[in-house]
Amino acid sequence: MAEAFVVQYSYNTQIEITTRDLEPTRQEPKESFFELVTRWRAIASMMNLRPTDKDQIRMIVRNFQPKLM
């Protein structure tokens, strides 16, 4: 039964993470800067084609809470 489950849902592990998945990663109200960066980098590490460093910085700064911007 376990093998049938793995076969049935293995496509979920093959979904490619893109910039569209990374851009909406916003800082939660009680989330610290470091928690956001850690969560953001975990998602970015799954990408095959990462944006440039400059684009990554631009994206993460846009996702800060207004008080940190």
Secondary structure, DSSP 8 states (H G I E B T S, - for coil): -HHHHHHHHGGGGG--B-HHHHTT----TT--HHHHHHHHHHHHTTBSS---HHHHHHHHHHTS-TTT-
